[in-house]
Amino acid sequence: MGYYVPMRTSMVSDPLEKVARLASGSAVVVFSISSCCMCHAVKRLFCGMGVNPTVYELDHDPRGKEIEKALMRLLGSSTSVPVVFIGGKLIGAMDRVMASHISGTLVPLLKEAGALWL
């Protein structure tokens, strides 16, 4: 189900900058918490579509709480995960991903980002 990428400690001190850098590193990026059922559902959705997202499990990262707070600021929400980026662009949380999937706009986004070829 995607692949887990351990986050390396870097010189980037601002969590928002770190999120932007990580989000632009792959066609589909999911910020997740390993015990979150909604995170599991969004990862399964992508894998079921043949997309292999890069997954950052925040509970496995020493700076995960800081990144989680930065994601909450980005979303303007008290819910921080899952957060999905496609082609480096913020899509949003599970509700936005599902709405895009149901409306038929998710597949074109994935194709445009190079995450889906069909």
Buried (B, 14 or more C-beta within 10 A) or exposed (E): EBEEBEBEEEEBEEBBEBBBEBBEEBBBBBBBBEEBEBBBEBBEBBEEBEBBBBBBBBEBBEBBEBBBEBBBEBBEEEBBBBBBBBBBEBBBBBEBBBEBBEEEEBBEBBEEBEBBEE
